[in-house]
């Protein structure tokens, strides 16, 4: 990515001992400063350089580190001058870091420097490096949230019935259908190809769907019902009548070919049998427990909406820069992930114009910047409020099978995730915890 990093954000001048510093903080956490010193720092750094060299060289008649300065200056003039410039720069830089709140972006961050002049009477040096982001203090008066805690959360019978059916699927008995056609209530495994283009595109493989309202699109049900295993059928995809106007507006019909690979019927346990499998005493007990779980789920969804609102406000109200190298790395990672997706790769290589590609890069950069800033803000909230984030907190506590069924599957399976997936889940959990902390403070809880 090409970016102008020359824009000044802040300019300061101050004095440390005999060092006059002109400091410029530029966009993307770039720090530049020019230091002008008098004789004190110049002599101090020269004395330290002579001491270091004397410890490294052997001079007849003197123990290491005890040779007179005049001999070191005379015999090792070139090495002394070179090492002096480095020691001079280090001394200035360390004093700056000690006195100011500016910190290197990370311990191995590169510091570019140039000693413009240096004599025993004084010298000047120039430095440039990436600093840590400086997150402003968070003022909760900047935030507002909708009070949704008092909203009555209704769970109707239809929602409970749907939840019970989904739970019953865990204990279902499956039977392959070979002697009849697909009918309502069956599950079908399909391969779906997009044949609306010059070259055939495999849209879905081994796609398992239930032939039922709300589970399969109407146009697909019409094609699949009455067909046998091994048959294929062609048709045009289209939006359902009950789809939203936005969905209908954006929907692009395509000519597709559907291969019916497998038809299965399913036998579900009765509600009484399910209650026993759940370890619950009665069906009524199971129904009331599921209803409570659904209410809890609704509350969690409300909390997610509050977090989304708070995230937007944090990014709007808490203004700071992030290091450009970090932004570039994150944006490149996201772009590379997209490029490895077959459908996007095809669009990128053969369908997108140069302007569209640049717009996509800008979009990815903006998403990356927001993600990084949100992470830093939430990290500050966690630190300021002395909140502990640990692996044991992220794994849901499940007292029974229903708890496990309603739990976040990714976090329930946390210990079996890859290292990268665990890191991502921990980051998400840290952000959620910070957002919940801020929400509680705004509510005055």
ABEGO torsion letter per residue (X at the ends): XBBBAABBABBBBBBBEABBBBBBBBBGGBBBBBBBBBAAAAAAAAAAAAAAAAAABBBBGBBBGABBAAAAAAAAAAAAAAAAAAAAAAAAAAAAAAABABBBABAABBBBBBBABBBAAEBBBBBBBBBBBBBBBBBAAABBBBBAAABBBBBBAAAAAAAAAAAAAAABBBBBBAABBBBBGBBBBBBBBBAABABBBBABBGBBBBBBBGABBAAAAAAABGBBBGBBBBBBBBBBAABBAAAAAABBBBBBBBBBABBBBBBBBBAAAAAAAAGBABAAAAAAAAAAAAAAAAAAAAAAAAAAAAAAAAAAABBBBBBAAAAAAAAAAAAAAAAABAAAAAAAAAABBAAAAAAAAAAAAAAAAAAAAAAAAAAAAAAAAGBBBBAAAABBBBABAAAAAABBAAAAAAAABBAAAAAAAAAAAAAAAAAAAAAAAAAGX
